[in-house]
Amino acid sequence: MENPETPLEQVRANIAKACKVARRKPDDVTLVAVSKTHPAGAIEPLLRQGQRAFGENRVQEAQGKWPALREANPAVQLHLIGQLQSNKADEAVALFDVIHSLDRSSLVKALARAMDKADKRVSCFVQVNIGSEEQKGGCPIGELPQLLKQAGEADIPVAGLMCIPPLEIEPAPFFALLDKLARDHGLDGRSMGMSGDYETAIMLGATHVRVGTALFGTRT
């Protein structure tokens, strides 16, 4: 794509370029368009351009805007990328196709109950607190083996690992660490990289990049 005309085309071109340098196939990277806080009117242009994977932070917000959009666009895949409260597990399982924020034992139990009740299995990424930040969600690195074991015993499909590196620090070492953890545990998926660093994340093995600002602009 020589002269991208839209933000989506530009991001797709950047993904293709990063994949070429990393000797990867662009099809191996899923672009999750982070539509949190944006109305249906801002999402529809991306749908018309063929974007099908979207990310939302909150169950309640997604419930308000996505049922109608999905009815008109049945191929959409909806990703929950924000923190999930255990008491919202039923709603999350009903609405989302992928959950990126499985990070604790209590949520494993809540999601397993919800999936059993709905007779539906939802792929989950285990979120890792890759920078050991007290204020951030995510499973501590040392507790990852036990959480993965619990998820397996609960018949929760684990797609891979997810992380959000610390702000204002070079993200590459954190992406490399998540890639190593995923390999060590035999997991294929790596949900890492956002608008400012998704190309770096792709170079280091990202299979899912969560891009919002580069597609929708800065939220007001």
C-alpha positions, 0 to 999 in steps of 0.5 A, spaced: 500 500 500 503 506 497 499 511 499 495 509 505 489 514 505 485 512 512 488 511 519 486 503 518 490 503 511 496 506 515 496 501 521 495 495 516 501 498 512 505 499 518 503 492 520 505 489 514 512 493 514 514 490 521 512 483 519 516 483 513 522 486 517 521 480 522 520 475 516 513 474 519 506 473 515 501 479 516 496 474 516 499 472 523 497 478 526 490 480 528 489 488 529 484 489 534 481 496 533 480 499 540 473 502 540 472 503 547 469 510 549 468 511 541 460 511 538 457 507 533 458 512 528 466 512 529 466 504 528 462 504 522 467 507 517 472 501 520 467 496 519 466 498 512 473 498 510 473 490 512 476 491 520 472 485 524 476 485 530 474 490 536 476 491 543 472 494 548 474 495 556 468 495 559 462 490 559 456 495 560 459 500 554 459 494 550 452 492 551 450 499 549 453 499 542 455 492 540 448 488 539 446 493 533 453 493 530 454 486 530 447 484 527 449 488 521 456 485 521 455 478 524 463 477 522 465 481 528 469 478 533 469 482 540 475 482 544 474 484 552 481 488 553 479 491 560 479 489 567 473 484 568 470 484 575 468 477 577 460 479 578 460 481 570 463 474 568 456 472 565 455 478 561 462 477 558 461 470 556 455 472 553 457 478 549 465 477 547 469 472 543 475 473 546 477 475 553 484 478 554 484 480 562 484 473 565 489 475 571 487 471 578 484 465 581 477 468 583 476 470 575 478 463 573 472 460 577 467 465 575 468 465 568 468 457 568 461 457 571 459 462 566 462 458 560 458 452 563 452 455 564 452 458 557 455 452 554 460 456 551 467 456 551 471 463 550 478 464 549 482 467 554 489 471 554 492 471 561 494 478 563 501 478 566 503 484 570 510 484 566 513 490 570 511 488 577 507 494 578 502 494 584 497 499 581 496 494 575 492 488 574 495 482 571 498 475 574 504 476 578 510 472 573 511 467 579 504 465 579 503 464 572 504 457 572 499 456 577 494 460 574 495 457 567 494 450 571 487 452 574 485 455 567 486 448 564 483 444 570 477 449 569 476 447 561 478 455 559 481 455 553 487 459 554 489 463 547 496 466 550 499 471 554 497 479 554 501 484 557 501 492 558 508 494 559 510 500 564 509 507 561 515 511 559 519 505 559 522 502 553 517 496 552 521 492 548 524 488 554 517 487 556 515 484 550 521 479 549 519 477 556 512 476 555 514 472 548 519 468 552 514 466 558 509 464 552 514 459 549 516 456 556 508 455 557 507 452 550 502 458 548 501 461 541 498 467 543 501 474 545 497 480 546 501 486 546 503 492 543 498 499 542 498 505 538 505 507 540 509 501 540 505 495 536 510 495 530 516 493 536 511 488 539 510 485 532 518 484 531 518 481 538 512 476 537 505 479 538 500 475 535 494 481 537 496 488 537 491 493 540 490 499 537 486 505 538 489 512 538 492 511 531 485 509 528 480 513 532 484 519 534 485 522 541 479 521 545 476 527 548 
